[in-house]
């Protein structure tokens, strides 16, 4: 994650900032050894993040969520190159799931943090973050009138799927490779493609599920044979 207060201004605070403050207070109680175990990272990363955690303030030096994340998905999304109309599209349509913030709109102001949704941390009597957030993320995401297009990993979509209303359309976009005759998801390739898909949808102002199948990329081809009512599958071509 990065701090960037110059490229875009943040427009709102995250919807569940009070709950984020509860998580932060719990994380600040951790010893260095406990934090390293929680993060499952190297000593170098753990030391940097533990020092950052001690001074972390969720109300200062805020970066819009859309550009605060610097992982592969966001590099391939390239939001800093979006046109004005593409930015308007993601404001209306894109939501980012977060273990720390719950759910984020693209221009919510956030700070760098290290906490995955599947992290094993108990907060406010909840055994993990899935229990802590409960159905709140889904309630903030859905109005039951529009389909949800899922570009999240399974670890994050698990925060949504248990709470889907019976009439809620939920379509997962799968980017897979054929390995020994079977469809396999390769994490890095899938992350790259998810970012490209967001850019494609924003640039083309996609409003209907069928339009997603027109995703244009030389490395990926829509596969009707592998797709179904609730999955749209693209196969890697190299």
ROFI-509084 format. One line per field, with one value per residue: x, y, z negated of N, C-alpha, C, CB in turn; residue number from 1. Coordinates in Angstrom, 3 decimals. Atoms other than C-alpha are relative to their C-alpha. Glycine has a CB too. Layout:
<pts>
n.east <- X_... $
n.north <- Y_... $
n.up <- Z_... $
ca.east <- X_... $
ca.north <- Y_... $
ca.up <- Z_... $
c.east <- X_... $
c.north <- Y_... $
c.up <- Z_... $
cb.east <- X_... $
cb.north <- Y_... $
cb.up <- Z_... $
lovo <- NUM_... $
</pts>
This chain:
<pts>
n.east <- 0.839_-0.755_0.627_-0.009_1.012_-0.099_0.604_1.430_0.452_1.027_1.293_0.786_-0.629_0.610_1.308_-0.050_-1.244_0.049_-0.364_-1.433_-0.689_0.026_-1.020_-1.314_-0.298_-0.345_-1.297_-1.049_-0.284_-0.833_-1.451_-0.636_0.080_1.399_0.273_-0.710_0.759_1.238_-0.293_-0.681_-0.944_-1.401_-0.346_-0.148_1.342_0.688_-0.540_0.492_1.432_0.259_-0.319_1.076_1.213_-0.024_0.313_1.066_1.143_0.930_0.636_-0.972_-0.768_0.863_-0.135_1.163_-0.209_-0.271_-1.443_-0.765_-0.462_-0.981_-0.216_0.032_1.302_0.124_-0.957_0.591_1.170_-0.586_1.018_-0.545_0.141_1.430_0.652_0.980_1.199_-0.343_-0.010_1.404_0.539_-0.437_0.639_1.361_0.132_-1.052_-0.161_-1.198_0.167_-1.184_0.086_-0.161_1.055_1.270_0.269_-0.454_0.269_-1.299_-0.592_-0.086_-1.361_-0.494_-1.433_-0.571_0.169_-0.267_0.967_0.812_1.321_-0.074_-0.925_0.533_0.020_1.288_0.334_1.306_0.733_0.142_-1.138_-0.819_0.519_1.264_1.047_0.033_0.706_1.343_0.676_-0.087_-0.646_0.989_1.063_-0.530_-0.303_1.115_1.364_0.835_0.547_-1.041_-0.847_-1.344_-1.038_-1.027_-1.382_-0.802_-0.454_0.938_-0.143_0.784_1.404_0.617_0.614_1.243_0.878_0.950_1.094_0.715_1.450_0.388_0.199_-1.170_-0.846_-1.403_-0.725_-1.442_-0.840_-1.101_-1.102_-0.648_-0.858_0.235_-1.181_0.338_1.417_0.860_-0.071_-0.719_-0.233_-1.352_0.284_-0.554_0.695_1.379_-0.037_-0.233_1.209_1.062_-0.234_0.321_1.448_0.579_-0.271_0.875_1.378_0.080_-0.186_1.131_1.232_0.780_1.219_0.707_-0.872_-0.427_-1.083_-1.260_-0.546_-0.715_-1.308_-0.953_-1.393_-0.573_-0.389_1.158_1.131_1.223_0.301_1.398_0.089_-0.333_0.808_1.357_0.869_-0.598_-1.438_-0.488_-1.356_-0.940_-1.111_-1.298_-0.295_-1.418 $
n.north <- -1.184_-1.244_-1.263_-0.914_-1.023_-0.977_0.400_-0.282_-0.283_0.914_-0.676_0.435_0.921_1.327_0.084_0.688_-0.431_0.289_1.412_0.057_-0.462_1.122_0.944_-0.604_0.060_1.391_0.288_-0.701_0.771_1.144_-0.065_0.158_1.410_0.263_-0.687_0.728_1.230_-0.399_-0.425_1.095_-0.623_0.011_-0.916_-1.361_-0.570_-0.066_-1.138_-1.232_-0.135_-0.162_-1.406_-0.802_0.247_-0.758_-1.416_-0.070_-0.866_0.186_-1.277_-0.947_0.351_0.986_0.219_0.694_1.452_0.435_-0.074_0.374_1.383_0.019_1.379_0.296_-0.352_-1.445_-0.392_0.305_-0.864_-1.308_-1.037_-1.351_-0.327_-0.013_-1.231_-0.513_0.840_1.269_-0.261_-0.087_1.367_0.773_-0.590_0.528_1.452_0.811_0.035_0.754_0.679_-0.205_0.536_-1.102_-1.003_0.628_-0.280_-1.338_-0.631_-0.339_-1.245_-0.056_-0.263_1.054_0.030_1.337_0.954_1.394_0.881_0.730_0.388_1.314_-0.037_0.596_-0.963_-0.112_-1.405_-0.292_1.237_0.791_0.919_-0.410_-1.196_0.335_-0.123_-1.399_-0.821_0.535_-0.333_-1.446_-0.257_0.281_-1.017_-1.233_0.272_0.389_-0.530_1.085_-0.334_0.203_1.172_-0.200_0.638_0.351_0.106_0.207_1.361_0.738_-0.454_-1.223_0.210_0.703_-1.002_-0.401_1.085_0.578_-0.917_-0.354_0.177_1.044_-0.548_-0.788_0.517_-0.063_0.611_0.029_0.012_0.943_-0.001_1.275_0.649_1.432_0.767_1.431_0.152_-0.565_-1.451_-0.399_-1.432_-0.378_-1.221_-1.237_-0.271_-0.390_-1.360_-0.909_-0.063_-0.688_-1.437_-0.364_0.064_-1.226_-1.077_0.239_-0.344_-1.448_-0.709_0.292_-0.290_1.234_-0.060_1.281_1.155_0.531_-0.822_0.438_1.065_-0.630_-0.393_0.108_0.124_1.088_1.138_0.656_0.235_0.445_1.410_0.347_1.380_0.049_-0.991_0.369_-1.121_-0.808_-0.111_-0.338_0.536_-0.334_0.945_-0.569_0.482_0.227 $
n.up <- 0.000_-0.113_0.383_-1.143_0.260_-1.078_-1.281_0.148_1.359_0.494_0.034_1.157_0.935_-0.088_0.646_1.290_0.625_1.439_0.175_-0.289_1.209_0.949_-0.469_0.220_1.438_0.306_-0.608_0.747_1.215_-0.338_0.093_-1.308_-0.383_-0.365_-1.271_-1.059_-0.221_-0.666_-1.368_-0.706_-0.925_0.411_1.091_-0.537_-0.189_1.287_0.763_-0.634_0.232_1.429_0.290_-0.596_0.769_1.248_-0.247_-1.005_0.316_-1.122_-0.330_-0.543_-1.201_-0.648_-1.440_-0.565_-0.046_-1.368_-0.286_1.199_-0.172_-1.089_-0.419_-1.436_-0.577_-0.166_-1.031_-1.305_-0.133_-0.346_0.204_-0.198_-1.419_-0.348_-0.446_0.960_-0.036_0.639_1.440_0.411_-0.026_1.169_1.185_0.102_-0.134_0.606_1.451_0.377_1.284_0.831_1.350_0.953_-0.163_-0.370_-1.411_-0.345_-1.278_-0.577_0.475_1.457_0.452_0.880_0.292_-0.210_1.089_-0.383_0.652_-0.964_0.506_0.624_1.137_1.224_1.091_0.675_0.217_0.619_0.252_-1.227_-0.117_-1.144_-0.667_-0.657_1.023_0.447_-0.984_-0.195_-1.253_-0.260_-1.288_-1.038_0.057_-0.596_-1.409_-0.857_0.115_-0.533_-1.308_-1.002_0.258_0.531_-0.806_0.969_-0.455_1.209_0.281_0.851_1.388_0.184_-0.370_1.130_0.872_-0.656_-0.457_0.962_0.298_-1.216_-0.016_-0.961_-1.344_-0.362_-1.071_0.400_-1.117_0.217_-1.193_0.224_-0.963_0.256_-0.996_-0.143_0.417_-0.028_-0.299_1.037_0.155_1.204_0.136_0.392_0.760_-0.567_-1.261_0.320_0.556_-1.121_-0.824_0.745_-0.150_-1.376_-0.158_0.560_-0.959_-1.158_0.343_0.210_-1.267_-0.884_0.752_-0.048_0.807_-0.071_0.177_-1.291_-0.537_0.599_-0.849_-1.108_0.513_-1.105_0.419_-0.799_0.838_0.601_-0.896_0.666_-0.255_0.313_0.466_1.425_0.716_0.366_0.355_1.058_-0.225_-1.334_0.027_-1.059_-0.026_-0.382_-1.329_-0.266 $
ca.east <- 0.000_1.064_0.363_-0.598_-2.401_-1.649_-3.020_-6.653_-8.394_-10.349_-14.069_-15.501_-14.516_-15.091_-18.619_-17.574_-14.710_-15.901_-15.544_-12.108_-11.103_-12.111_-9.926_-7.012_-7.251_-7.131_-4.147_-2.215_-2.453_-0.456_3.135_5.651_5.666_1.844_1.728_4.332_2.342_-0.841_0.782_2.748_5.567_9.337_11.068_11.892_8.254_7.003_9.316_8.331_4.640_4.814_6.523_3.876_1.087_2.179_1.738_-1.132_-3.873_-6.953_-7.884_-4.711_-2.807_-5.613_-5.277_-8.246_-8.688_-8.515_-4.849_-3.849_-3.554_-0.525_-0.843_-0.866_-4.619_-4.317_-1.188_-3.082_-6.201_-4.040_-6.605_-4.242_-4.780_-8.595_-10.607_-13.109_-15.993_-14.163_-13.603_-17.305_-18.102_-15.964_-17.352_-20.808_-19.973_-16.701_-16.464_-13.313_-13.529_-11.158_-10.443_-9.586_-12.259_-14.959_-15.943_-14.598_-15.789_-13.033_-12.590_-12.856_-9.780_-7.684_-4.246_-1.842_-2.494_-1.640_-4.595_-6.104_-9.770_-8.769_-6.351_-6.773_-7.610_-10.372_-12.143_-14.957_-15.916_-15.923_-13.695_-12.467_-13.027_-15.783_-17.787_-16.855_-18.121_-21.098_-23.631_-22.683_-20.400_-23.125_-25.731_-23.481_-22.798_-26.204_-29.550_-30.929_-31.764_-28.444_-26.314_-23.075_-20.089_-17.521_-13.856_-12.662_-10.672_-12.499_-11.094_-12.889_-16.034_-16.666_-17.553_-20.474_-21.830_-23.339_-25.643_-26.881_-30.612_-32.487_-33.189_-29.696_-27.817_-24.173_-21.849_-18.222_-15.640_-13.112_-9.730_-8.296_-5.765_-6.254_-3.760_-3.887_-7.384_-8.658_-9.421_-6.947_-6.638_-3.091_-3.071_-0.775_-2.384_-5.851_-4.911_-3.568_-6.738_-9.059_-7.431_-7.726_-11.382_-12.180_-10.496_-12.416_-15.740_-14.972_-13.757_-16.741_-19.301_-20.535_-24.128_-25.193_-23.712_-23.581_-21.219_-18.575_-18.149_-16.783_-13.703_-10.943_-7.480_-5.141_-4.230_-7.795_-10.744_-14.297_-15.270_-19.020_-18.326_-16.886_-19.280_-22.702_-25.494_-23.418_-19.901_-18.241_-15.008_-12.073_-9.283_-5.631_-4.373_-0.585 $
ca.north <- 0.000_3.594_7.054_9.406_12.598_14.349_12.292_12.412_13.888_11.534_12.297_10.325_8.401_4.625_3.663_1.512_3.577_3.078_-0.687_-0.198_1.690_-1.350_-3.621_-1.187_-1.027_-4.829_-4.981_-2.447_-4.831_-7.462_-8.160_-8.213_-12.037_-12.147_-9.609_-11.507_-14.707_-12.906_-11.466_-14.607_-12.608_-12.184_-10.461_-7.486_-6.941_-7.681_-5.089_-2.419_-3.109_-3.360_0.041_1.464_-0.098_1.721_5.137_4.306_6.960_6.226_9.906_11.457_11.451_9.692_8.253_7.341_3.567_3.270_4.291_3.284_-0.380_-1.133_-4.900_-6.600_-6.137_-2.385_-2.097_-3.731_-1.693_1.459_3.821_6.794_6.606_6.501_9.053_11.197_8.999_5.836_7.380_8.199_4.586_3.081_5.566_4.205_0.545_-0.603_-1.676_-2.982_-5.584_-5.160_-7.051_-3.764_-1.448_-3.959_-2.366_0.665_3.003_4.025_7.498_6.660_7.980_5.239_4.578_1.714_-1.374_-5.064_-7.311_-9.981_-10.943_-14.497_-13.352_-15.181_-12.360_-12.191_-8.838_-7.733_-11.297_-12.463_-15.457_-13.966_-11.083_-12.903_-13.102_-9.556_-8.046_-10.385_-9.264_-5.578_-5.754_-7.335_-4.830_-1.956_-3.610_-4.680_-3.064_-6.354_-4.582_-4.971_-8.087_-8.340_-9.042_-10.872_-10.254_-11.040_-14.061_-16.789_-15.478_-12.181_-13.338_-15.549_-12.326_-11.881_-15.247_-16.498_-13.481_-13.324_-12.766_-15.549_-13.238_-11.701_-12.235_-13.018_-13.686_-14.731_-13.953_-16.790_-16.486_-19.970_-22.101_-25.589_-27.865_-31.581_-31.120_-29.348_-25.687_-24.237_-20.696_-19.365_-16.592_-14.069_-14.376_-14.108_-10.974_-9.319_-10.164_-8.952_-5.537_-5.463_-6.456_-3.520_-1.188_-2.789_-2.384_1.219_2.281_0.643_1.607_-1.979_-2.143_-5.698_-9.086_-10.148_-7.270_-8.749_-11.653_-9.190_-8.581_-7.942_-9.216_-11.314_-13.536_-14.474_-15.964_-16.321_-19.998_-20.681_-24.381_-23.683_-20.867_-21.111_-18.951_-17.763_-17.985_-16.325_-18.139_-16.905_-19.281_-18.252_-18.587_-18.895 $
ca.up <- 0.000_0.600_-0.736_2.098_1.166_4.468_7.405_6.244_3.232_1.024_0.909_-2.009_-5.096_-5.132_-6.142_-9.079_-10.462_-14.051_-13.621_-12.063_-15.209_-17.274_-15.127_-15.346_-19.135_-19.268_-16.915_-18.998_-21.957_-20.075_-20.964_-18.129_-18.124_-18.015_-15.180_-13.140_-13.605_-12.531_-9.407_-8.527_-6.985_-7.214_-10.124_-7.909_-6.914_-10.412_-11.989_-9.473_-9.922_-13.697_-13.907_-11.570_-13.631_-16.794_-15.171_-12.816_-12.825_-10.695_-10.535_-9.084_-5.773_-3.929_-0.427_1.818_1.669_5.459_5.473_1.933_2.907_5.050_5.605_8.984_9.506_9.079_11.232_14.106_13.392_13.683_12.093_12.362_16.146_16.009_17.941_16.055_17.217_16.106_12.681_12.483_13.391_10.630_8.110_8.849_9.350_7.776_4.143_2.462_-0.305_-3.233_-6.433_-8.156_-6.735_-5.768_-2.475_-0.657_2.047_4.476_3.018_-0.664_-2.467_-4.064_-5.545_-4.789_-6.903_-6.933_-7.705_-5.479_-5.797_-6.741_-9.460_-12.738_-15.106_-17.684_-17.885_-20.213_-21.087_-17.448_-16.670_-13.385_-10.980_-9.079_-12.301_-13.304_-10.049_-9.723_-7.137_-7.280_-4.246_-2.139_-3.325_-2.282_1.073_2.300_3.020_4.444_7.697_9.490_9.964_8.010_10.249_8.153_8.939_5.420_4.279_2.366_-0.933_-0.377_1.414_-1.652_-3.473_-1.057_0.081_-3.217_-3.312_0.279_0.571_2.423_5.361_5.477_8.732_7.940_10.892_10.386_13.068_13.317_15.014_15.393_17.230_18.611_16.821_17.602_18.929_15.822_15.140_12.642_11.319_11.238_8.651_10.334_13.764_12.219_10.258_13.396_15.308_12.549_12.687_16.466_16.208_13.933_16.421_19.320_17.514_16.545_19.995_21.707_19.050_18.798_17.551_18.422_17.564_21.230_22.019_19.705_22.116_24.682_22.519_25.046_24.184_26.358_23.396_22.447_24.282_23.046_22.703_22.997_22.354_18.911_18.016_16.407_15.057_12.109_13.572_16.532_17.371_19.391_20.431_20.625_24.195_23.775 $
c.east <- 0.881_-0.797_0.148_-1.132_-0.050_-0.780_-1.492_-0.264_-0.976_-1.295_-0.829_0.896_-0.668_-1.263_0.058_1.260_0.018_0.378_1.487_0.804_0.054_1.061_1.395_0.400_0.423_1.385_1.132_0.328_0.975_1.468_0.588_-0.128_-1.419_-0.335_0.660_-0.734_-1.299_0.245_0.651_0.960_1.417_0.233_0.089_-1.362_-0.717_0.475_-0.512_-1.472_-0.338_0.305_-1.097_-1.279_-0.052_-0.409_-1.171_-1.185_-0.936_-0.693_0.943_0.704_-0.723_0.186_-1.266_0.285_0.422_1.491_0.856_0.561_0.917_0.322_-0.191_-1.322_-0.070_1.007_-0.600_-1.327_0.438_-0.998_0.506_-0.087_-1.461_-0.433_-1.005_-1.240_0.268_0.047_-1.428_-0.620_0.413_-0.555_-1.363_-0.038_1.029_-0.014_1.145_-0.220_1.307_-0.209_0.001_-1.161_-1.370_-0.276_0.336_-0.538_1.336_0.657_-0.153_1.463_0.467_1.494_0.537_-0.185_0.392_-0.949_-0.877_-1.329_0.063_0.951_-0.664_0.143_-1.404_-0.252_-1.402_-0.849_-0.220_1.256_0.920_-0.659_-1.300_-1.164_-0.152_-0.804_-1.413_-0.586_0.134_0.620_-0.996_-1.092_0.453_0.209_-1.237_-1.277_-1.021_-0.553_1.005_0.759_1.318_0.965_1.198_1.362_0.946_0.476_-1.016_0.061_-0.843_-1.462_-0.755_-0.646_-1.359_-0.971_-0.940_-1.253_-0.829_-1.502_-0.374_-0.127_1.195_0.824_1.460_0.812_1.502_0.736_1.223_1.024_0.834_0.871_-0.363_1.313_-0.396_-1.504_-0.954_0.216_0.645_0.177_1.421_-0.063_0.490_-0.703_-1.420_-0.048_0.197_-1.282_-1.143_0.156_-0.360_-1.506_-0.679_0.200_-0.891_-1.432_-0.169_0.091_-1.178_-1.352_-0.968_-1.188_-0.743_1.005_0.545_1.187_1.365_0.685_0.784_1.379_1.078_1.431_0.601_0.352_-1.190_-1.132_-1.186_-0.314_-1.449_-0.134_0.277_-0.876_-1.389_-0.777_0.677_1.523_0.273_1.484_0.791_1.208_1.254_0.475_1.471_0.451 $
c.north <- 1.243_1.148_0.952_0.998_1.046_-0.373_0.297_0.394_-1.079_0.772_-0.335_-0.769_-1.359_-0.093_-0.566_0.366_-0.277_-1.448_-0.205_0.418_-1.098_-1.027_0.543_-0.071_-1.410_-0.349_0.657_-0.690_-1.149_0.255_-0.165_-1.439_-0.345_0.631_-0.740_-1.297_0.303_0.294_-1.088_0.535_-0.078_0.965_1.436_0.669_0.174_1.200_1.320_0.229_0.199_1.433_0.916_-0.111_0.871_1.463_0.193_0.823_-0.032_1.290_0.999_-0.564_-1.082_-0.007_-0.654_-1.484_-0.485_0.010_-0.367_-1.412_-0.069_-1.415_-0.178_0.405_1.482_0.532_-0.214_0.738_1.390_1.143_1.416_0.442_0.062_1.360_0.437_-0.891_-1.365_0.154_0.093_-1.395_-0.772_0.586_-0.627_-1.513_-0.853_0.115_-0.942_-0.608_0.058_-0.625_1.095_0.989_-0.602_0.140_1.457_0.438_0.515_1.252_0.202_0.195_-1.031_0.160_-1.398_-0.875_-1.376_-0.880_-0.644_-0.400_-1.332_-0.045_-0.518_0.976_0.071_1.460_0.113_-1.258_-0.871_-0.843_0.339_1.201_-0.268_0.166_1.450_0.864_-0.506_0.397_1.465_0.319_-0.209_1.066_1.319_-0.151_-0.071_0.782_-0.990_0.270_-0.249_-1.277_0.420_-0.764_-0.222_-0.179_-0.224_-1.448_-0.675_0.478_1.240_-0.189_-0.761_0.958_0.443_-1.172_-0.583_0.836_0.392_-0.241_-1.027_0.500_0.816_-0.692_0.233_-0.769_0.115_-0.068_-0.863_0.135_-1.239_-0.476_-1.475_-0.733_-1.469_-0.226_0.597_1.513_0.344_1.519_0.241_1.420_1.275_0.387_0.505_1.426_1.036_0.196_0.701_1.510_0.485_-0.005_1.241_1.158_-0.130_0.439_1.507_0.767_-0.189_0.192_-1.194_0.078_-1.326_-1.152_-0.505_0.777_-0.432_-1.041_0.550_0.517_-0.289_0.010_-1.174_-1.244_-0.812_-0.138_-0.522_-1.445_-0.312_-1.414_-0.119_0.934_-0.542_1.231_0.941_0.114_0.375_-0.333_0.434_-0.922_0.694_-0.665_-0.322_-1.318 $
c.up <- 0.000_-0.603_1.180_-0.203_1.109_1.261_0.023_-1.453_-0.445_-0.185_-1.237_-0.955_0.155_-0.849_-1.411_-0.776_-1.508_-0.279_0.313_-1.223_-1.057_0.377_-0.289_-1.467_-0.406_0.551_-0.783_-1.321_0.264_-0.313_1.401_0.492_0.455_1.345_1.165_0.332_0.749_1.474_0.840_1.065_-0.561_-1.154_0.497_0.169_-1.326_-0.815_0.558_-0.331_-1.471_-0.439_0.537_-0.814_-1.255_0.198_0.958_-0.509_1.207_0.429_0.665_1.230_0.804_1.518_0.527_0.196_1.376_0.323_-1.207_0.107_1.220_0.472_1.501_0.645_0.339_1.015_1.390_0.220_0.455_-0.181_0.205_1.457_0.444_0.529_-1.075_-0.047_-0.628_-1.516_-0.543_-0.067_-1.248_-1.295_-0.244_-0.167_-0.732_-1.522_-0.329_-1.374_-0.780_-1.373_-1.046_0.052_0.326_1.484_0.279_1.349_0.543_-0.568_-1.498_-0.396_-1.013_-0.244_0.310_-1.236_0.507_-0.792_1.066_-0.635_-0.759_-1.195_-1.277_-1.159_-0.584_-0.336_-0.600_-0.187_1.216_0.186_1.163_0.671_0.747_-0.986_-0.441_0.966_0.261_1.342_0.383_1.354_1.132_0.027_0.610_1.502_0.871_-0.261_0.562_1.385_1.122_-0.301_-0.627_0.894_-0.908_0.661_-1.181_-0.085_-0.922_-1.449_-0.269_0.374_-1.094_-0.993_0.527_0.166_-1.057_-0.217_1.223_-0.147_1.061_1.436_0.486_1.075_-0.374_1.036_-0.242_1.334_-0.314_1.119_-0.282_1.144_0.067_-0.296_-0.090_0.168_-1.016_-0.113_-1.343_-0.012_-0.486_-0.560_0.679_1.295_-0.269_-0.553_1.105_0.803_-0.714_0.090_1.391_0.241_-0.566_0.966_1.229_-0.297_-0.159_1.315_0.944_-0.671_0.046_-0.955_-0.041_-0.046_1.336_0.583_-0.535_0.885_1.186_-0.418_1.049_-0.523_0.757_-0.816_-0.504_1.017_-0.798_0.395_-0.374_-0.556_-1.497_-0.834_-0.312_-0.405_-0.993_0.108_1.447_0.008_1.225_-0.122_0.500_1.287_0.271_-0.589 $
cb.east <- -0.953_0.346_0.645_-0.156_0.271_1.431_0.236_-0.874_-0.655_0.438_-0.780_-1.209_-0.104_0.998_-0.917_-0.067_0.216_-1.399_-0.875_0.349_-0.695_-1.402_-0.163_0.004_-1.227_-1.061_0.024_-0.423_-1.299_-0.162_0.551_1.482_0.423_-0.953_0.503_1.460_-0.303_-0.607_0.890_-1.032_-0.392_0.908_1.328_0.744_-0.834_0.222_1.539_0.195_-0.720_0.838_1.368_-0.261_-0.090_1.387_1.218_-0.468_0.461_-1.045_-0.569_1.030_1.420_-1.460_1.242_-0.406_-1.260_-0.743_0.367_-0.879_-1.210_1.277_-0.937_0.246_-1.131_0.187_1.314_-0.219_-0.780_0.504_-0.559_1.452_0.742_-0.850_-0.711_-0.399_-0.491_1.348_0.773_-0.800_0.475_1.532_-0.144_-0.791_0.054_1.367_-1.318_1.271_-0.451_0.319_1.138_1.302_0.389_-1.147_-1.488_1.512_-1.059_-0.152_-0.612_-0.589_0.095_-0.294_0.281_1.494_-1.463_1.506_-0.868_0.753_-1.004_0.426_0.513_0.719_0.464_-0.044_0.090_-0.768_-1.303_-0.242_-0.496_0.182_1.034_0.040_0.321_1.428_0.777_-0.911_-1.453_0.806_1.232_-0.622_-0.445_1.319_0.761_-0.275_-0.117_-1.135_-0.445_0.962_0.261_0.110_0.385_-0.389_0.407_-0.811_1.428_0.293_1.470_0.592_-0.089_1.036_0.919_0.305_0.834_0.679_0.548_0.546_-0.721_-1.306_-1.244_0.859_-0.341_0.217_-0.389_0.389_0.417_-0.525_0.870_-1.025_1.514_-0.536_0.568_0.484_-0.303_0.272_-1.414_1.377_-1.023_1.003_0.623_1.501_-0.040_-0.618_1.125_1.121_-0.432_0.003_1.450_0.687_-0.549_0.631_1.479_0.022_-0.422_1.108_1.272_0.104_-0.691_0.883_-0.915_-0.863_-0.750_-1.165_-0.244_-0.244_-1.122_-0.826_0.314_-0.207_0.125_1.230_0.802_-0.483_0.380_-1.188_0.965_-0.867_0.971_1.462_-0.115_0.000_-1.314_-0.362_0.713_-0.265_-0.033_0.426_-0.333_1.056_-0.455_0.844 $
cb.north <- 0.001_0.299_0.601_-0.773_0.677_0.194_-1.494_-1.241_1.399_-0.675_-0.353_-0.872_0.520_-1.070_-0.838_-1.513_1.480_0.293_-0.909_0.898_1.243_-0.663_-0.276_1.455_0.445_-0.960_0.475_1.436_-0.550_-0.347_-1.090_0.409_-0.910_0.534_1.465_-0.303_-0.700_1.225_1.206_-0.940_1.469_0.360_-0.412_-0.029_-0.885_-1.294_-0.015_-0.062_-1.212_-1.003_0.388_-0.439_-1.476_-0.066_0.707_-1.416_1.485_-1.025_0.614_0.369_-0.480_0.278_-0.874_0.634_-0.718_0.886_1.399_0.112_-0.985_0.688_-0.923_-1.482_-0.367_0.705_-0.798_-1.505_0.084_-0.013_-0.116_0.057_-1.019_-0.375_-0.207_1.439_-0.173_-0.520_1.299_0.898_-0.745_-0.049_1.523_0.387_-0.339_0.414_-0.447_0.909_-1.471_1.503_-0.951_0.733_0.967_0.606_-0.310_0.057_1.160_0.167_1.158_-1.298_1.388_-1.382_0.387_0.101_0.004_-0.406_0.782_-1.247_-0.103_-1.016_1.429_-1.329_1.395_-0.878_0.798_1.010_0.320_0.920_-1.413_-1.176_0.544_-1.451_-0.893_0.556_0.039_0.465_-0.353_0.674_-0.916_-1.381_0.227_0.391_-1.287_-1.451_1.351_-0.261_1.449_1.200_-0.781_-0.471_0.870_-1.268_1.264_0.371_0.004_-1.499_0.293_1.124_-0.767_-0.851_1.208_0.610_-1.092_-0.198_1.232_-0.794_1.348_-0.609_0.862_0.262_0.677_-0.585_0.672_-1.194_1.462_-1.461_1.319_-1.028_0.184_-0.348_0.517_-0.681_-1.414_-0.685_0.636_-0.715_0.637_-0.098_-0.100_-0.157_-1.271_-0.984_0.124_-0.536_-1.397_-0.438_0.333_-0.952_-1.247_0.332_-0.010_-1.490_-0.714_0.459_-0.469_-1.408_1.268_-1.211_1.072_-0.083_-1.117_0.027_1.465_-0.574_-0.892_1.142_-0.743_1.146_-0.197_0.490_0.488_0.785_-0.997_0.931_-0.913_0.140_-0.871_0.356_1.288_-1.031_-0.515_-0.579_-1.317_1.522_-1.518_1.500_-1.216_-0.185_0.992_1.139 $
cb.up <- -1.216_1.474_-1.313_1.368_-1.334_0.353_0.262_0.418_-0.087_-1.333_1.228_0.438_-1.472_-0.434_0.830_0.203_0.254_-0.560_0.909_1.200_-0.572_-0.033_1.513_0.473_-0.826_0.580_1.456_-0.267_-0.587_1.463_-0.974_-0.070_-1.179_-1.086_-0.056_-0.426_-1.344_-0.687_-0.023_0.650_0.271_1.180_-0.647_1.352_0.926_-0.788_0.019_1.531_0.524_-0.819_0.615_1.444_-0.382_-0.614_0.554_0.382_-0.339_-0.369_-1.244_-1.064_-0.385_-0.342_0.320_1.337_-0.419_0.982_0.471_-1.245_0.158_-0.441_-0.750_0.230_-0.966_-1.341_-0.147_0.133_-1.337_1.444_-1.372_-0.466_0.840_-1.220_1.390_0.361_1.445_0.522_-0.305_0.976_1.262_-0.065_0.160_1.221_1.407_0.542_-0.711_0.008_0.204_-0.135_-0.255_0.270_1.087_-0.796_0.368_0.002_-0.141_1.455_0.722_-0.651_-0.599_0.596_-1.491_0.353_-0.541_-0.262_-1.035_0.515_1.162_1.019_-0.220_-0.323_0.484_-1.280_1.327_0.850_-0.588_1.245_0.154_1.019_0.964_0.558_-1.218_-0.137_1.302_-1.108_-0.098_-1.091_0.190_-0.217_-1.448_-0.670_0.122_-0.170_0.733_-0.929_0.021_0.047_1.300_-1.495_1.260_-0.737_0.774_-1.260_-0.647_0.064_-0.316_0.821_1.332_-0.714_-0.145_1.357_0.536_-1.313_-0.637_1.181_0.263_-0.420_0.024_-1.227_1.365_-1.444_1.348_-0.888_0.434_-0.084_-0.096_-0.296_-0.346_1.437_-1.375_-1.285_0.141_-1.358_0.107_-0.083_-0.968_1.212_-1.358_0.254_0.881_-1.017_-1.047_0.909_0.402_-1.469_-0.299_0.971_-0.677_-1.374_0.419_0.396_-1.285_-0.942_0.676_0.508_0.568_-0.346_0.531_1.288_-0.713_0.979_-0.333_-1.407_0.504_0.565_-1.324_1.006_-1.558_0.703_-1.177_-1.230_1.122_0.357_-0.789_1.248_0.773_-0.203_0.819_-1.130_-0.583_-1.336_-0.358_0.367_-0.087_-0.072_0.885_-1.140_0.966_-0.560 $
lovo <- 1_2_3_4_5_6_7_8_9_10_11_12_13_14_15_16_17_18_19_20_21_22_23_24_25_26_27_28_29_30_31_32_33_34_35_36_37_38_39_40_41_42_43_44_45_46_47_48_49_50_51_52_53_54_55_56_57_58_59_60_61_62_63_64_65_66_67_68_69_70_71_72_73_74_75_76_77_78_79_80_81_82_83_84_85_86_87_88_89_90_91_92_93_94_95_96_97_98_99_100_101_102_103_104_105_106_107_108_109_110_111_112_113_114_115_116_117_118_119_120_121_122_123_124_125_126_127_128_129_130_131_132_133_134_135_136_137_138_139_140_141_142_143_144_145_146_147_148_149_150_151_152_153_154_155_156_157_158_159_160_161_162_163_164_165_166_167_168_169_170_171_172_173_174_175_176_177_178_179_180_181_182_183_184_185_186_187_188_189_190_191_192_193_194_195_196_197_198_199_200_201_202_203_204_205_206_207_208_209_210_211_212_213_214_215_216_217_218_219_220_221_222_223_224_225_226_227_228_229_230_231_232_233_234_235_236_237_238 $
</pts>
